[in-house]
Amino acid sequence: MSRDNSQQLRLPFGSAKLVDQNEAAAFLGISAKTLATWRSERRYSLAYVRVGRAIRYEPAALLAFVQRRRVGPKPPARAIPVSRQSRAALRKTA
């Protein structure tokens, strides 16, 4: 089974490093305070890493969280190519 990489989300930061709460919140489009509330109340299953007192997030965990929360259809596929003959037929009916 092959994956279509064109429809995957892209991270605005390097995926090899852990990101802090501010970067994770910016990626999710929420405030850092909201992210801290979600974590303390265990509202959502968003995995994090504790490094001493610091909280870090794995980029893969952020992407997985967003994909699990997706509601509705997948992003639109590329347009279907239409031949010149089909275009001419469409113009005649319009």
PDB file of N, CA, C and O in Angstrom:
ATOM      1  N   MET A   1       0.849  -1.168   0.000  1.00  0.00           N
ATOM      2  CA  MET A   1       0.000   0.000   0.000  1.00  0.00           C
ATOM      3  C   MET A   1       0.894   1.231   0.000  1.00  0.00           C
ATOM      4  O   MET A   1       1.737   1.384   0.883  1.00  0.00           O
ATOM      5  N   SER A   2       0.719   2.100  -0.973  1.00  0.00           N
ATOM      6  CA  SER A   2       1.552   3.291  -1.054  1.00  0.00           C
ATOM      7  C   SER A   2       0.813   4.483  -0.468  1.00  0.00           C
ATOM      8  O   SER A   2      -0.413   4.572  -0.519  1.00  0.00           O
ATOM      9  N   ARG A   3       1.580   5.376   0.078  1.00  0.00           N
ATOM     10  CA  ARG A   3       1.002   6.593   0.670  1.00  0.00           C
ATOM     11  C   ARG A   3       1.138   7.739  -0.308  1.00  0.00           C
ATOM     12  O   ARG A   3       2.127   7.829  -1.035  1.00  0.00           O
ATOM     13  N   ASP A   4       0.149   8.613  -0.328  1.00  0.00           N
ATOM     14  CA  ASP A   4       0.208   9.804  -1.146  1.00  0.00           C
ATOM     15  C   ASP A   4       0.767  10.922  -0.289  1.00  0.00           C
ATOM     16  O   ASP A   4       0.053  11.496   0.533  1.00  0.00           O
ATOM     17  N   ASN A   5       2.040  11.236  -0.477  1.00  0.00           N
ATOM     18  CA  ASN A   5       2.708  12.235   0.347  1.00  0.00           C
ATOM     19  C   ASN A   5       2.263  13.658   0.041  1.00  0.00           C
ATOM     20  O   ASN A   5       2.534  14.561   0.832  1.00  0.00           O
ATOM     21  N   SER A   6       1.593  13.883  -1.078  1.00  0.00           N
ATOM     22  CA  SER A   6       1.198  15.234  -1.434  1.00  0.00           C
ATOM     23  C   SER A   6       0.107  15.782  -0.531  1.00  0.00           C
ATOM     24  O   SER A   6      -0.059  16.999  -0.448  1.00  0.00           O
ATOM     25  N   GLN A   7      -0.646  14.919   0.152  1.00  0.00           N
ATOM     26  CA  GLN A   7      -1.732  15.385   1.000  1.00  0.00           C
ATOM     27  C   GLN A   7      -1.360  15.402   2.479  1.00  0.00           C
ATOM     28  O   GLN A   7      -2.208  15.696   3.321  1.00  0.00           O
ATOM     29  N   GLN A   8      -0.109  15.092   2.810  1.00  0.00           N
ATOM     30  CA  GLN A   8       0.303  15.103   4.201  1.00  0.00           C
ATOM     31  C   GLN A   8       0.609  16.527   4.640  1.00  0.00           C
ATOM     32  O   GLN A   8       1.040  17.358   3.841  1.00  0.00           O
ATOM     33  N   LEU A   9       0.384  16.792   5.898  1.00  0.00           N
ATOM     34  CA  LEU A   9       0.694  18.106   6.464  1.00  0.00           C
ATOM     35  C   LEU A   9       2.198  18.303   6.532  1.00  0.00           C
ATOM     36  O   LEU A   9       2.954  17.345   6.689  1.00  0.00           O
ATOM     37  N   ARG A  10       2.611  19.518   6.416  1.00  0.00           N
ATOM     38  CA  ARG A  10       4.021  19.865   6.522  1.00  0.00           C
ATOM     39  C   ARG A  10       4.242  20.654   7.802  1.00  0.00           C
ATOM     40  O   ARG A  10       3.430  21.501   8.176  1.00  0.00           O
ATOM     41  N   LEU A  11       5.348  20.366   8.463  1.00  0.00           N
ATOM     42  CA  LEU A  11       5.689  21.076   9.687  1.00  0.00           C
ATOM     43  C   LEU A  11       6.531  22.302   9.361  1.00  0.00           C
ATOM     44  O   LEU A  11       7.377  22.252   8.468  1.00  0.00           O
ATOM     45  N   PRO A  12       6.309  23.406  10.076  1.00  0.00           N
ATOM     46  CA  PRO A  12       7.105  24.600   9.825  1.00  0.00           C
ATOM     47  C   PRO A  12       8.474  24.558  10.487  1.00  0.00           C
ATOM     48  O   PRO A  12       9.216  25.538  10.409  1.00  0.00           O
ATOM     49  N   PHE A  13       8.831  23.460  11.135  1.00  0.00           N
ATOM     50  CA  PHE A  13      10.115  23.328  11.797  1.00  0.00           C
ATOM     51  C   PHE A  13      10.689  21.957  11.469  1.00  0.00           C
ATOM     52  O   PHE A  13       9.977  21.079  10.980  1.00  0.00           O
ATOM     53  N   GLY A  14      11.966  21.777  11.737  1.00  0.00           N
ATOM     54  CA  GLY A  14      12.606  20.494  11.470  1.00  0.00           C
ATOM     55  C   GLY A  14      11.978  19.385  12.286  1.00  0.00           C
ATOM     56  O   GLY A  14      11.732  19.558  13.480  1.00  0.00           O
ATOM     57  N   SER A  15      11.717  18.252  11.663  1.00  0.00           N
ATOM     58  CA  SER A  15      11.005  17.185  12.355  1.00  0.00           C
ATOM     59  C   SER A  15      11.915  16.337  13.235  1.00  0.00           C
ATOM     60  O   SER A  15      11.425  15.434  13.913  1.00  0.00           O
ATOM     61  N   ALA A  16      13.212  16.593  13.250  1.00  0.00           N
ATOM     62  CA  ALA A  16      14.126  15.776  14.029  1.00  0.00           C
ATOM     63  C   ALA A  16      14.237  16.230  15.481  1.00  0.00           C
ATOM     64  O   ALA A  16      14.737  15.480  16.319  1.00  0.00           O
ATOM     65  N   LYS A  17      13.783  17.435  15.792  1.00  0.00           N
ATOM     66  CA  LYS A  17      13.953  17.947  17.149  1.00  0.00           C
ATOM     67  C   LYS A  17      12.620  18.011  17.887  1.00  0.00           C
ATOM     68  O   LYS A  17      11.555  18.063  17.272  1.00  0.00           O
ATOM     69  N   LEU A  18      12.697  18.007  19.184  1.00  0.00           N
ATOM     70  CA  LEU A  18      11.508  18.226  20.004  1.00  0.00           C
ATOM     71  C   LEU A  18      11.216  19.721  20.016  1.00  0.00           C
ATOM     72  O   LEU A  18      12.134  20.541  19.993  1.00  0.00           O
ATOM     73  N   VAL A  19       9.944  20.068  20.050  1.00  0.00           N
ATOM     74  CA  VAL A  19       9.575  21.484  20.053  1.00  0.00           C
ATOM     75  C   VAL A  19       8.984  21.854  21.408  1.00  0.00           C
ATOM     76  O   VAL A  19       8.405  21.011  22.093  1.00  0.00           O
ATOM     77  N   ASP A  20       9.135  23.113  21.787  1.00  0.00           N
ATOM     78  CA  ASP A  20       8.610  23.555  23.076  1.00  0.00           C
ATOM     79  C   ASP A  20       7.117  23.868  22.963  1.00  0.00           C
ATOM     80  O   ASP A  20       6.521  23.771  21.890  1.00  0.00           O
ATOM     81  N   GLN A  21       6.541  24.240  24.086  1.00  0.00           N
ATOM     82  CA  GLN A  21       5.106  24.490  24.163  1.00  0.00           C
ATOM     83  C   GLN A  21       4.663  25.622  23.240  1.00  0.00           C
ATOM     84  O   GLN A  21       3.596  25.542  22.633  1.00  0.00           O
ATOM     85  N   ASN A  22       5.467  26.667  23.131  1.00  0.00           N
ATOM     86  CA  ASN A  22       5.096  27.801  22.281  1.00  0.00           C
ATOM     87  C   ASN A  22       5.065  27.421  20.809  1.00  0.00           C
ATOM     88  O   ASN A  22       4.144  27.809  20.090  1.00  0.00           O
ATOM     89  N   GLU A  23       6.065  26.662  20.349  1.00  0.00           N
ATOM     90  CA  GLU A  23       6.093  26.221  18.955  1.00  0.00           C
ATOM     91  C   GLU A  23       4.936  25.265  18.659  1.00  0.00           C
ATOM     92  O   GLU A  23       4.310  25.350  17.602  1.00  0.00           O
ATOM     93  N   ALA A  24       4.659  24.363  19.588  1.00  0.00           N
ATOM     94  CA  ALA A  24       3.558  23.412  19.399  1.00  0.00           C
ATOM     95  C   ALA A  24       2.226  24.143  19.347  1.00  0.00           C
ATOM     96  O   ALA A  24       1.373  23.827  18.517  1.00  0.00           O
ATOM     97  N   ALA A  25       2.044  25.116  20.226  1.00  0.00           N
ATOM     98  CA  ALA A  25       0.797  25.881  20.251  1.00  0.00           C
ATOM     99  C   ALA A  25       0.636  26.684  18.959  1.00  0.00           C
ATOM    100  O   ALA A  25      -0.462  26.764  18.409  1.00  0.00           O
ATOM    101  N   ALA A  26       1.717  27.271  18.481  1.00  0.00           N
ATOM    102  CA  ALA A  26       1.651  28.035  17.229  1.00  0.00           C
ATOM    103  C   ALA A  26       1.277  27.119  16.066  1.00  0.00           C
ATOM    104  O   ALA A  26       0.486  27.506  15.205  1.00  0.00           O
ATOM    105  N   PHE A  27       1.831  25.918  16.031  1.00  0.00           N
ATOM    106  CA  PHE A  27       1.498  24.973  14.969  1.00  0.00           C
ATOM    107  C   PHE A  27       0.021  24.600  15.010  1.00  0.00           C
ATOM    108  O   PHE A  27      -0.622  24.487  13.965  1.00  0.00           O
ATOM    109  N   LEU A  28      -0.522  24.409  16.216  1.00  0.00           N
ATOM    110  CA  LEU A  28      -1.929  24.022  16.357  1.00  0.00           C
ATOM    111  C   LEU A  28      -2.881  25.211  16.237  1.00  0.00           C
ATOM    112  O   LEU A  28      -4.090  25.024  16.098  1.00  0.00           O
ATOM    113  N   GLY A  29      -2.348  26.424  16.289  1.00  0.00           N
ATOM    114  CA  GLY A  29      -3.190  27.612  16.174  1.00  0.00           C
ATOM    115  C   GLY A  29      -3.930  27.950  17.449  1.00  0.00           C
ATOM    116  O   GLY A  29      -5.025  28.511  17.407  1.00  0.00           O
ATOM    117  N   ILE A  30      -3.339  27.611  18.582  1.00  0.00           N
ATOM    118  CA  ILE A  30      -3.934  27.900  19.888  1.00  0.00           C
ATOM    119  C   ILE A  30      -2.889  28.600  20.744  1.00  0.00           C
ATOM    120  O   ILE A  30      -1.725  28.701  20.356  1.00  0.00           O
ATOM    121  N   SER A  31      -3.306  29.078  21.904  1.00  0.00           N
ATOM    122  CA  SER A  31      -2.341  29.719  22.802  1.00  0.00           C
ATOM    123  C   SER A  31      -1.605  28.660  23.616  1.00  0.00           C
ATOM    124  O   SER A  31      -2.081  27.539  23.791  1.00  0.00           O
ATOM    125  N   ALA A  32      -0.443  29.046  24.102  1.00  0.00           N
ATOM    126  CA  ALA A  32       0.342  28.141  24.942  1.00  0.00           C
ATOM    127  C   ALA A  32      -0.416  27.812  26.227  1.00  0.00           C
ATOM    128  O   ALA A  32      -0.298  26.706  26.754  1.00  0.00           O
ATOM    129  N   LYS A  33      -1.189  28.767  26.726  1.00  0.00           N
ATOM    130  CA  LYS A  33      -1.977  28.554  27.939  1.00  0.00           C
ATOM    131  C   LYS A  33      -3.049  27.481  27.702  1.00  0.00           C
ATOM    132  O   LYS A  33      -3.288  26.636  28.564  1.00  0.00           O
ATOM    133  N   THR A  34      -3.689  27.521  26.532  1.00  0.00           N
ATOM    134  CA  THR A  34      -4.695  26.498  26.204  1.00  0.00           C
ATOM    135  C   THR A  34      -4.046  25.128  26.127  1.00  0.00           C
ATOM    136  O   THR A  34      -4.602  24.146  26.618  1.00  0.00           O
ATOM    137  N   LEU A  35      -2.877  25.056  25.516  1.00  0.00           N
ATOM    138  CA  LEU A  35      -2.162  23.784  25.418  1.00  0.00           C
ATOM    139  C   LEU A  35      -1.815  23.249  26.811  1.00  0.00           C
ATOM    140  O   LEU A  35      -1.939  22.051  27.064  1.00  0.00           O
ATOM    141  N   ALA A  36      -1.381  24.133  27.713  1.00  0.00           N
ATOM    142  CA  ALA A  36      -1.073  23.728  29.084  1.00  0.00           C
ATOM    143  C   ALA A  36      -2.323  23.245  29.809  1.00  0.00           C
ATOM    144  O   ALA A  36      -2.255  22.297  30.592  1.00  0.00           O
ATOM    145  N   THR A  37      -3.460  23.884  29.557  1.00  0.00           N
ATOM    146  CA  THR A  37      -4.721  23.463  30.169  1.00  0.00           C
ATOM    147  C   THR A  37      -5.117  22.080  29.671  1.00  0.00           C
ATOM    148  O   THR A  37      -5.513  21.222  30.459  1.00  0.00           O
ATOM    149  N   TRP A  38      -5.010  21.865  28.359  1.00  0.00           N
ATOM    150  CA  TRP A  38      -5.333  20.548  27.799  1.00  0.00           C
ATOM    151  C   TRP A  38      -4.473  19.472  28.439  1.00  0.00           C
ATOM    152  O   TRP A  38      -4.957  18.385  28.755  1.00  0.00           O
ATOM    153  N   ARG A  39      -3.178  19.785  28.630  1.00  0.00           N
ATOM    154  CA  ARG A  39      -2.255  18.798  29.191  1.00  0.00           C
ATOM    155  C   ARG A  39      -2.581  18.515  30.651  1.00  0.00           C
ATOM    156  O   ARG A  39      -2.602  17.354  31.062  1.00  0.00           O
ATOM    157  N   SER A  40      -2.837  19.555  31.441  1.00  0.00           N
ATOM    158  CA  SER A  40      -3.080  19.357  32.873  1.00  0.00           C
ATOM    159  C   SER A  40      -4.420  18.676  33.139  1.00  0.00           C
ATOM    160  O   SER A  40      -4.547  17.903  34.089  1.00  0.00           O
ATOM    161  N   GLU A  41      -5.425  18.961  32.298  1.00  0.00           N
ATOM    162  CA  GLU A  41      -6.743  18.340  32.471  1.00  0.00           C
ATOM    163  C   GLU A  41      -6.887  17.039  31.696  1.00  0.00           C
ATOM    164  O   GLU A  41      -7.913  16.363  31.774  1.00  0.00           O
ATOM    165  N   ARG A  42      -5.831  16.695  30.939  1.00  0.00           N
ATOM    166  CA  ARG A  42      -5.854  15.496  30.087  1.00  0.00           C
ATOM    167  C   ARG A  42      -7.089  15.477  29.190  1.00  0.00           C
ATOM    168  O   ARG A  42      -7.734  14.445  29.005  1.00  0.00           O
ATOM    169  N   ARG A  43      -7.389  16.627  28.649  1.00  0.00           N
ATOM    170  CA  ARG A  43      -8.579  16.786  27.805  1.00  0.00           C
ATOM    171  C   ARG A  43      -8.438  16.036  26.489  1.00  0.00           C
ATOM    172  O   ARG A  43      -9.394  15.409  26.032  1.00  0.00           O
ATOM    173  N   TYR A  44      -7.263  16.088  25.875  1.00  0.00           N
ATOM    174  CA  TYR A  44      -7.006  15.395  24.613  1.00  0.00           C
ATOM    175  C   TYR A  44      -5.777  14.517  24.780  1.00  0.00           C
ATOM    176  O   TYR A  44      -4.916  14.791  25.616  1.00  0.00           O
ATOM    177  N   SER A  45      -5.701  13.480  23.994  1.00  0.00           N
ATOM    178  CA  SER A  45      -4.557  12.573  24.083  1.00  0.00           C
ATOM    179  C   SER A  45      -3.434  13.073  23.172  1.00  0.00           C
ATOM    180  O   SER A  45      -3.156  12.489  22.124  1.00  0.00           O
ATOM    181  N   LEU A  46      -2.811  14.145  23.586  1.00  0.00           N
ATOM    182  CA  LEU A  46      -1.681  14.713  22.861  1.00  0.00           C
ATOM    183  C   LEU A  46      -0.415  14.362  23.633  1.00  0.00           C
ATOM    184  O   LEU A  46      -0.172  14.875  24.725  1.00  0.00           O
ATOM    185  N   ALA A  47       0.382  13.480  23.045  1.00  0.00           N
ATOM    186  CA  ALA A  47       1.583  12.997  23.732  1.00  0.00           C
ATOM    187  C   ALA A  47       2.612  14.111  23.873  1.00  0.00           C
ATOM    188  O   ALA A  47       2.772  14.941  22.978  1.00  0.00           O
ATOM    189  N   TYR A  48       3.302  14.118  24.997  1.00  0.00           N
ATOM    190  CA  TYR A  48       4.371  15.080  25.239  1.00  0.00           C
ATOM    191  C   TYR A  48       5.503  14.397  25.973  1.00  0.00           C
ATOM    192  O   TYR A  48       5.344  13.291  26.490  1.00  0.00           O
ATOM    193  N   VAL A  49       6.653  15.063  26.018  1.00  0.00           N
ATOM    194  CA  VAL A  49       7.849  14.531  26.674  1.00  0.00           C
ATOM    195  C   VAL A  49       8.242  15.506  27.761  1.00  0.00           C
ATOM    196  O   VAL A  49       8.317  16.712  27.526  1.00  0.00           O
ATOM    197  N   ARG A  50       8.492  14.991  28.940  1.00  0.00           N
ATOM    198  CA  ARG A  50       8.964  15.839  30.038  1.00  0.00           C
ATOM    199  C   ARG A  50      10.482  15.677  30.126  1.00  0.00           C
ATOM    200  O   ARG A  50      10.995  14.575  30.319  1.00  0.00           O
ATOM    201  N   VAL A  51      11.181  16.791  29.981  1.00  0.00           N
ATOM    202  CA  VAL A  51      12.637  16.823  30.089  1.00  0.00           C
ATOM    203  C   VAL A  51      12.952  17.709  31.284  1.00  0.00           C
ATOM    204  O   VAL A  51      13.014  18.932  31.159  1.00  0.00           O
ATOM    205  N   GLY A  52      13.152  17.091  32.444  1.00  0.00           N
ATOM    206  CA  GLY A  52      13.284  17.864  33.676  1.00  0.00           C
ATOM    207  C   GLY A  52      11.947  18.531  33.955  1.00  0.00           C
ATOM    208  O   GLY A  52      10.928  17.852  34.081  1.00  0.00           O
ATOM    209  N   ARG A  53      11.944  19.846  34.054  1.00  0.00           N
ATOM    210  CA  ARG A  53      10.683  20.581  34.236  1.00  0.00           C
ATOM    211  C   ARG A  53      10.087  21.038  32.911  1.00  0.00           C
ATOM    212  O   ARG A  53       8.939  21.479  32.856  1.00  0.00           O
ATOM    213  N   ALA A  54      10.869  20.929  31.850  1.00  0.00           N
ATOM    214  CA  ALA A  54      10.419  21.408  30.538  1.00  0.00           C
ATOM    215  C   ALA A  54       9.495  20.399  29.869  1.00  0.00           C
ATOM    216  O   ALA A  54       9.670  19.188  30.003  1.00  0.00           O
ATOM    217  N   ILE A  55       8.519  20.916  29.153  1.00  0.00           N
ATOM    218  CA  ILE A  55       7.590  20.101  28.374  1.00  0.00           C
ATOM    219  C   ILE A  55       7.948  20.265  26.907  1.00  0.00           C
ATOM    220  O   ILE A  55       8.067  21.385  26.412  1.00  0.00           O
ATOM    221  N   ARG A  56       8.120  19.148  26.214  1.00  0.00           N
ATOM    222  CA  ARG A  56       8.445  19.168  24.792  1.00  0.00           C
ATOM    223  C   ARG A  56       7.468  18.262  24.044  1.00  0.00           C
ATOM    224  O   ARG A  56       6.904  17.330  24.617  1.00  0.00           O
ATOM    225  N   TYR A  57       7.280  18.549  22.768  1.00  0.00           N
ATOM    226  CA  TYR A  57       6.383  17.773  21.922  1.00  0.00           C
ATOM    227  C   TYR A  57       7.151  17.247  20.723  1.00  0.00           C
ATOM    228  O   TYR A  57       8.003  17.938  20.165  1.00  0.00           O
ATOM    229  N   GLU A  58       6.844  16.026  20.334  1.00  0.00           N
ATOM    230  CA  GLU A  58       7.425  15.454  19.126  1.00  0.00           C
ATOM    231  C   GLU A  58       6.603  15.929  17.933  1.00  0.00           C
ATOM    232  O   GLU A  58       5.374  15.872  17.979  1.00  0.00           O
ATOM    233  N   PRO A  59       7.245  16.395  16.870  1.00  0.00           N
ATOM    234  CA  PRO A  59       6.500  16.839  15.694  1.00  0.00           C
ATOM    235  C   PRO A  59       5.563  15.763  15.137  1.00  0.00           C
ATOM    236  O   PRO A  59       4.458  16.077  14.694  1.00  0.00           O
ATOM    237  N   ALA A  60       5.992  14.503  15.157  1.00  0.00           N
ATOM    238  CA  ALA A  60       5.138  13.420  14.661  1.00  0.00           C
ATOM    239  C   ALA A  60       3.875  13.290  15.510  1.00  0.00           C
ATOM    240  O   ALA A  60       2.809  12.968  14.986  1.00  0.00           O
ATOM    241  N   ALA A  61       3.986  13.536  16.811  1.00  0.00           N
ATOM    242  CA  ALA A  61       2.813  13.463  17.694  1.00  0.00           C
ATOM    243  C   ALA A  61       1.837  14.596  17.385  1.00  0.00           C
ATOM    244  O   ALA A  61       0.622  14.406  17.454  1.00  0.00           O
ATOM    245  N   LEU A  62       2.362  15.773  17.044  1.00  0.00           N
ATOM    246  CA  LEU A  62       1.494  16.898  16.685  1.00  0.00           C
ATOM    247  C   LEU A  62       0.727  16.594  15.398  1.00  0.00           C
ATOM    248  O   LEU A  62      -0.474  16.849  15.307  1.00  0.00           O
ATOM    249  N   LEU A  63       1.429  16.049  14.410  1.00  0.00           N
ATOM    250  CA  LEU A  63       0.761  15.691  13.159  1.00  0.00           C
ATOM    251  C   LEU A  63      -0.292  14.612  13.375  1.00  0.00           C
ATOM    252  O   LEU A  63      -1.390  14.692  12.824  1.00  0.00           O
ATOM    253  N   ALA A  64       0.041  13.605  14.172  1.00  0.00           N
ATOM    254  CA  ALA A  64      -0.914  12.525  14.451  1.00  0.00           C
ATOM    255  C   ALA A  64      -2.146  13.073  15.160  1.00  0.00           C
ATOM    256  O   ALA A  64      -3.266  12.648  14.877  1.00  0.00           O
ATOM    257  N   PHE A  65      -1.945  14.012  16.077  1.00  0.00           N
ATOM    258  CA  PHE A  65      -3.061  14.626  16.790  1.00  0.00           C
ATOM    259  C   PHE A  65      -3.993  15.349  15.819  1.00  0.00           C
ATOM    260  O   PHE A  65      -5.212  15.194  15.888  1.00  0.00           O
ATOM    261  N   VAL A  66      -3.419  16.133  14.924  1.00  0.00           N
ATOM    262  CA  VAL A  66      -4.224  16.877  13.948  1.00  0.00           C
ATOM    263  C   VAL A  66      -4.975  15.911  13.037  1.00  0.00           C
ATOM    264  O   VAL A  66      -6.152  16.125  12.749  1.00  0.00           O
ATOM    265  N   GLN A  67      -4.318  14.869  12.586  1.00  0.00           N
ATOM    266  CA  GLN A  67      -4.977  13.917  11.685  1.00  0.00           C
ATOM    267  C   GLN A  67      -6.086  13.140  12.388  1.00  0.00           C
ATOM    268  O   GLN A  67      -7.097  12.814  11.765  1.00  0.00           O
ATOM    269  N   ARG A  68      -5.916  12.838  13.676  1.00  0.00           N
ATOM    270  CA  ARG A  68      -6.980  12.159  14.434  1.00  0.00           C
ATOM    271  C   ARG A  68      -8.182  13.064  14.650  1.00  0.00           C
ATOM    272  O   ARG A  68      -9.311  12.584  14.747  1.00  0.00           O
ATOM    273  N   ARG A  69      -7.950  14.366  14.726  1.00  0.00           N
ATOM    274  CA  ARG A  69      -9.029  15.315  15.001  1.00  0.00           C
ATOM    275  C   ARG A  69      -9.736  15.793  13.735  1.00  0.00           C
ATOM    276  O   ARG A  69     -10.709  16.543  13.820  1.00  0.00           O
ATOM    277  N   ARG A  70      -9.265  15.376  12.572  1.00  0.00           N
ATOM    278  CA  ARG A  70      -9.858  15.822  11.304  1.00  0.00           C
ATOM    279  C   ARG A  70     -11.308  15.371  11.225  1.00  0.00           C
ATOM    280  O   ARG A  70     -11.626  14.216  11.504  1.00  0.00           O
ATOM    281  N   VAL A  71     -12.185  16.296  10.840  1.00  0.00           N
ATOM    282  CA  VAL A  71     -13.606  16.014  10.687  1.00  0.00           C
ATOM    283  C   VAL A  71     -13.983  16.339   9.246  1.00  0.00           C
ATOM    284  O   VAL A  71     -13.574  17.368   8.707  1.00  0.00           O
ATOM    285  N   GLY A  72     -14.750  15.473   8.637  1.00  0.00           N
ATOM    286  CA  GLY A  72     -15.209  15.737   7.280  1.00  0.00           C
ATOM    287  C   GLY A  72     -14.327  15.089   6.241  1.00  0.00           C
ATOM    288  O   GLY A  72     -13.475  14.256   6.554  1.00  0.00           O
ATOM    289  N   PRO A  73     -14.542  15.483   4.996  1.00  0.00           N
ATOM    290  CA  PRO A  73     -13.812  14.842   3.902  1.00  0.00           C
ATOM    291  C   PRO A  73     -12.341  15.197   3.911  1.00  0.00           C
ATOM    292  O   PRO A  73     -11.912  16.160   4.547  1.00  0.00           O
ATOM    293  N   LYS A  74     -11.588  14.397   3.193  1.00  0.00           N
ATOM    294  CA  LYS A  74     -10.169  14.661   3.035  1.00  0.00           C
ATOM    295  C   LYS A  74      -9.994  15.916   2.195  1.00  0.00           C
ATOM    296  O   LYS A  74     -10.947  16.367   1.560  1.00  0.00           O
ATOM    297  N   PRO A  75      -8.796  16.487   2.178  1.00  0.00           N
ATOM    298  CA  PRO A  75      -8.562  17.658   1.328  1.00  0.00           C
ATOM    299  C   PRO A  75      -8.895  17.328  -0.122  1.00  0.00           C
ATOM    300  O   PRO A  75      -8.764  16.176  -0.536  1.00  0.00           O
ATOM    301  N   PRO A  76      -9.326  18.322  -0.903  1.00  0.00           N
ATOM    302  CA  PRO A  76      -9.717  18.043  -2.279  1.00  0.00           C
ATOM    303  C   PRO A  76      -8.564  17.501  -3.105  1.00  0.00           C
ATOM    304  O   PRO A  76      -7.414  17.915  -2.956  1.00  0.00           O
ATOM    305  N   ALA A  77      -8.903  16.564  -3.976  1.00  0.00           N
ATOM    306  CA  ALA A  77      -7.910  15.988  -4.872  1.00  0.00           C
ATOM    307  C   ALA A  77      -7.634  16.964  -6.009  1.00  0.00           C
ATOM    308  O   ALA A  77      -8.357  17.944  -6.190  1.00  0.00           O
ATOM    309  N   ARG A  78      -6.594  16.688  -6.763  1.00  0.00           N
ATOM    310  CA  ARG A  78      -6.277  17.547  -7.902  1.00  0.00           C
ATOM    311  C   ARG A  78      -7.396  17.465  -8.933  1.00  0.00           C
ATOM    312  O   ARG A  78      -8.120  16.472  -9.000  1.00  0.00           O
ATOM    313  N   ALA A  79      -7.526  18.500  -9.719  1.00  0.00           N
ATOM    314  CA  ALA A  79      -8.574  18.557 -10.732  1.00  0.00           C
ATOM    315  C   ALA A  79      -8.377  17.453 -11.763  1.00  0.00           C
ATOM    316  O   ALA A  79      -7.247  17.090 -12.089  1.00  0.00           O
ATOM    317  N   ILE A  80      -9.479  16.926 -12.269  1.00  0.00           N
ATOM    318  CA  ILE A  80      -9.438  15.884 -13.283  1.00  0.00           C
ATOM    319  C   ILE A  80      -9.204  16.550 -14.633  1.00  0.00           C
ATOM    320  O   ILE A  80      -9.940  17.467 -14.998  1.00  0.00           O
ATOM    321  N   PRO A  81      -8.195  16.109 -15.382  1.00  0.00           N
ATOM    322  CA  PRO A  81      -7.947  16.729 -16.676  1.00  0.00           C
ATOM    323  C   PRO A  81      -9.104  16.471 -17.643  1.00  0.00           C
ATOM    324  O   PRO A  81      -9.664  15.376 -17.691  1.00  0.00           O
ATOM    325  N   VAL A  82      -9.445  17.497 -18.402  1.00  0.00           N
ATOM    326  CA  VAL A  82     -10.539  17.402 -19.369  1.00  0.00           C
ATOM    327  C   VAL A  82      -9.946  17.587 -20.758  1.00  0.00           C
ATOM    328  O   VAL A  82      -9.167  18.513 -20.986  1.00  0.00           O
ATOM    329  N   SER A  83     -10.312  16.710 -21.685  1.00  0.00           N
ATOM    330  CA  SER A  83      -9.777  16.808 -23.045  1.00  0.00           C
ATOM    331  C   SER A  83     -10.374  18.005 -23.777  1.00  0.00           C
ATOM    332  O   SER A  83     -11.382  18.564 -23.344  1.00  0.00           O
ATOM    333  N   ARG A  84      -9.763  18.388 -24.863  1.00  0.00           N
ATOM    334  CA  ARG A  84     -10.259  19.527 -25.647  1.00  0.00           C
ATOM    335  C   ARG A  84     -11.639  19.243 -26.218  1.00  0.00           C
ATOM    336  O   ARG A  84     -12.477  20.141 -26.299  1.00  0.00           O
ATOM    337  N   GLN A  85     -11.877  17.999 -26.615  1.00  0.00           N
ATOM    338  CA  GLN A  85     -13.190  17.634 -27.150  1.00  0.00           C
ATOM    339  C   GLN A  85     -14.265  17.795 -26.091  1.00  0.00           C
ATOM    340  O   GLN A  85     -15.360  18.277 -26.381  1.00  0.00           O
ATOM    341  N   SER A  86     -13.959  17.395 -24.872  1.00  0.00           N
ATOM    342  CA  SER A  86     -14.929  17.531 -23.784  1.00  0.00           C
ATOM    343  C   SER A  86     -15.199  18.991 -23.487  1.00  0.00           C
ATOM    344  O   SER A  86     -16.343  19.365 -23.228  1.00  0.00           O
ATOM    345  N   ARG A  87     -14.168  19.825 -23.520  1.00  0.00           N
ATOM    346  CA  ARG A  87     -14.360  21.253 -23.282  1.00  0.00           C
ATOM    347  C   ARG A  87     -15.275  21.875 -24.333  1.00  0.00           C
ATOM    348  O   ARG A  87     -16.148  22.683 -24.019  1.00  0.00           O
ATOM    349  N   ALA A  88     -15.055  21.480 -25.590  1.00  0.00           N
ATOM    350  CA  ALA A  88     -15.894  22.018 -26.667  1.00  0.00           C
ATOM    351  C   ALA A  88     -17.351  21.607 -26.452  1.00  0.00           C
ATOM    352  O   ALA A  88     -18.254  22.420 -26.647  1.00  0.00           O
ATOM    353  N   ALA A  89     -17.584  20.382 -26.062  1.00  0.00           N
ATOM    354  CA  ALA A  89     -18.938  19.904 -25.809  1.00  0.00           C
ATOM    355  C   ALA A  89     -19.574  20.651 -24.645  1.00  0.00           C
ATOM    356  O   ALA A  89     -20.767  20.951 -24.673  1.00  0.00           O
ATOM    357  N   LEU A  90     -18.780  20.952 -23.622  1.00  0.00           N
ATOM    358  CA  LEU A  90     -19.306  21.693 -22.474  1.00  0.00           C
ATOM    359  C   LEU A  90     -19.667  23.118 -22.859  1.00  0.00           C
ATOM    360  O   LEU A  90     -20.660  23.658 -22.371  1.00  0.00           O
ATOM    361  N   ARG A  91     -18.873  23.736 -23.729  1.00  0.00           N
ATOM    362  CA  ARG A  91     -19.165  25.104 -24.165  1.00  0.00           C
ATOM    363  C   ARG A  91     -20.460  25.178 -24.964  1.00  0.00           C
ATOM    364  O   ARG A  91     -21.211  26.148 -24.863  1.00  0.00           O
ATOM    365  N   LYS A  92     -20.711  24.147 -25.756  1.00  0.00           N
ATOM    366  CA  LYS A  92     -21.933  24.137 -26.569  1.00  0.00           C
ATOM    367  C   LYS A  92     -23.179  24.048 -25.702  1.00  0.00           C
ATOM    368  O   LYS A  92     -24.206  24.639 -26.036  1.00  0.00           O
ATOM    369  N   THR A  93     -23.105  23.317 -24.591  1.00  0.00           N
ATOM    370  CA  THR A  93     -24.272  23.164 -23.731  1.00  0.00           C
ATOM    371  C   THR A  93     -24.466  24.356 -22.803  1.00  0.00           C
ATOM    372  O   THR A  93     -25.553  24.536 -22.254  1.00  0.00           O
ATOM    373  N   ALA A  94     -23.444  25.163 -22.621  1.00  0.00           N
ATOM    374  CA  ALA A  94     -23.548  26.290 -21.688  1.00  0.00           C
ATOM    375  C   ALA A  94     -24.226  27.484 -22.286  1.00  0.00           C
ATOM    376  O   ALA A  94     -24.383  28.505 -21.616  1.00  0.00           O
TER     377      ALA A  94
END
